[in-house]
Amino acid sequence: MLIIGIAGGTGSGKTTVVNQIINELPTEEVTVISQDSYYQKHEGLSFEERCNINFDHPRAVDFELMIKQLEDLKNGNAIEQPVYSFVTHQRLKDTLITHPRKVIIVEGILIFTNKELRDLMDIKLFVHADSDERLIRRLRRDIKERGRDMDEVLNRYQNMLKPMHQQFIEPTKNYADIIIPHDKYNTVAIDIVRTVINENLKNDI
């Protein structure tokens, strides 16, 4: 099994990079584990209280469960991956049955902040994008997909996202094996990753 970690700031283009990689792989050989599924449970908190949670701080993520389930996959066991709603800021009762695959992609803004999780990864990629571009993408996504308004997104960006990015996310670039620019020049880095994956798959045959 090959475990690939893909990190980067909010709106950096991680999902695009993930899709560029998996589009070249057979669907039965790859699965994606998203940090977004592993935000902590917030039982007992009102919606207003949940709205004020700092989701860009490492303590917002249930790394213990994430690590356990990744180890389960590595040991050949299926997992019940949690499902999280960004509309209600709450983990749902539903789960997603996820089976072991030859390639596991772990993606999220904070995944490199946890050493135990990093140590499970064979390759670590950091997707870099200009801060203005990231803000624009975040605005579009949160307004369109998560029911936010512009003032809410901008306030959260200024008060939480930007300082958390500078404190926790940007420094983890130092852990990356490959830094991928999210623009037209990222093709070389993507091709390198695909080559490594394909060689790994050949060796497993």
N, C-alpha and C positions, 0 to 999 in steps of 0.2 A: 504494500500500500504506500502511495505517495501522498503526503499531506502538504498542501500549499497554503500559505497564509497571505492574504491580500489586505493591506491596511492603507490608510490615507484619510485625509480630512473629509468632513461632510461635504458632499457635492463634488468630490475630486474626480469621480468617474470610475469608482471601483466596480460598480455593476457592469459598466461597459467592458472593462478589462476582463471580468469574469466571463461575460458572454463571448468575448473574442477568443478566449481559451477553450471554453466548453463546446463552442460551435464546431471545433475541429476534432472533437472526440466523440466516440460512440456513446449514446446516452446511457447505456447499461454499465459503463465503466467509470462514471463520474457523478458525484453528488456535491451539493453546496450546503455548508453549515454557516448560517448568518448570525453574527453577534446580535442583530436586532431581535432575534427570537428569544434571547436570553436575558432580557432586562428583568430586574428583580420583581417579585410579586409585591403588589401594593394593597393588600387586603386591609380593610379598615380605614383607608384614606378616602376622603371625598374627591369628586372630580376636580374641584378647584385646587385641592392640595396636591393631587397628582400632576396637575398642569404646572406646578411650581418646582417639580423635581428636576434636578440637574442631570439630564441624561447623557451629558458629555464628560462626566466624571467616572473614573474606573469603578467606584463603589456602586454605581447604578447597574452594573452588570453582574449576573450570577455566574462568575467564573468557575466556581466549584462544580456546578452542574454541567457547564460547558466542557470542562476538562474531563469530567467523569464520562460523559457521553461520547466524547472523541476517543477516549481510551477504550470504551466499549466497542466502538466501530473498529478500532485498530485490532481488537481481539476477536473480531469476526461476529460480533453480536449486533442485532438491530436495536434501534433506540426509538423512544417516543419524544421527538423534538417538540419543544413548546411552541405555541403560536401566540404572538403578541400583537395587540391592536394599538396603533399610534393615534387612532381617533379617540379612544377612551383612556389611553395611557394605562393599559391593564393587560396582564397575561390572561388569555382565554382558557376555557376548560378543554377545548379541543387540543389534540396533539397530532403531529405528523409522523407517521411511521417511516423511518429512514433506515435503509439497509447499507451494509458495508459495500464499498466500491473500491476499485483499484486506485482511483484518484479522489481524494477528498479536498475540496477547496473551502477554507475557512476565511470568511471576510468580515470586516468591521473596522470602525474607526479606532477602537481601543484594544484590539487583540494583541498588539505587541507590548502593551503595558504590563502584561502578566508573564513572568518568566516561565512558570510551569507550563503555560499554554504555548509559549514560544518554543520551548524545548521539544514539543511534540511535532513541530513543523520541520519538513525537509527543505523547503524553499520558502523564503520570505520576500514578498514584493511590496513596495510602497508606491502608491500612485500619487504623483505630485501634480497639483494644478494651482494656478494663480488664485489668490484670495478673493479677488473680485469675481472671477469666474465661478468659484465655489459658492459665493453668496447668491449670485444670480440663479444658479441651479437649485440651491436650497429654497429660494423664494418660489420658484416655479413649482417645485415638487410639493412643498408644504401647503401652498394655496390650492393647488389642483387636486392633490391626492389625500391630504390630511385635514382639510377643512379649516385651515388657519387663515387669518387675515394678515395684510402686509405689516401693520404695526406690531402685531404679536411676533411675527418672524424676525423683524428687524430688532426688536427689543431683546429677544432671546439670543440673537446672534451677537449683539453688542455686549450683553451682560453675562452670557454663559459660553456660547459656542467659540467666540474668538479667544477669550482668555484660556479656556480649557484646551483649545487647539494648541496654543503657544506653550502651555504648561505640560500637557500630557501627550499629545499626538505628534506634533512636529519633531520632538526629540527622539521618538521611536524610529524615525527614518534611519538612525544609526544602526539599527538592528537588521535592516533590509539587505538581502543579497543583491537585489536589483531594484533600482529606482526607475519607475516608468513615468515619463511625461505624458499627461493626458492631452495629446494633440496628434497632429498627423505624423509626428516623428516617433511615435511609440511602437511602430511596426517591428523594428529590430528587436526590441526587448521582448515583445510578444512572441516573435519567432524563436528566440532563444528558449523561452519557457516551453513552447510547444515541442521543441527538439528534445529538451530534457524529459518531458512527459512521455513522448513517443519512445524514447530509448528505454525508459523505465518500464513501459508497457511491454516492449519486446522482450525484456529480460524476464518478465513474469510468465511469459508463454511457455 
